[in-house]
Amino acid sequence: MHLSISLMLIEITRLFLGLTMAAFHRQIADFILEHERNLVVLLRQRGLMVPPAPTRNTAHTLYFCIGLGIAFIELARIYMLQRGI
C-alpha cells in the first residue's frame, strides 16, 4: 500500500490531538464540568430529574484516559500503516 503524505498528516494530527487532550485534561474537564453542572441545575429547575455531574477527579481521569486512548490507537494505526498490515 502506498502511503500518501495527506494520510500520514491526518494520522499524526490525530496522534497530536490525543496527546494534547491528555496534557490538558484538567482544563478540558473543568470547562466541561462547569457546563454540565449548569445544565443539571437548569434541567432540575424544569422538573426533570437527571443524575448529578461526575466528580472533578472522575472527570480529570476520564479525559486523561480518553486522550491516551486516542494516542495509543493512532500509534497502532501508524505502525500498521508503516508495516502494511
Rosetta blueprint (number, residue, H / E / L):
1 M L
2 H L
3 L L
4 S L
5 I H
6 S H
7 L H
8 M H
9 L H
10 I H
11 E H
12 I H
13 T H
14 R H
15 L H
16 F H
17 L H
18 G H
19 L H
20 T H
21 M H
22 A H
23 A H
24 F L
25 H H
26 R H
27 Q H
28 I H
29 A H
30 D H
31 F H
32 I H
33 L H
34 E H
35 H H
36 E H
37 R H
38 N H
39 L H
40 V H
41 V H
42 L H
43 L H
44 R H
45 Q H
46 R L
47 G L
48 L L
49 M L
50 V L
51 P L
52 P L
53 A L
54 P L
55 T L
56 R H
57 N H
58 T H
59 A H
60 H H
61 T H
62 L H
63 Y H
64 F H
65 C H
66 I H
67 G H
68 L H
69 G H
70 I H
71 A H
72 F H
73 I H
74 E H
75 L H
76 A H
77 R H
78 I H
79 Y H
80 M H
81 L H
82 Q H
83 R H
84 G L
85 I L
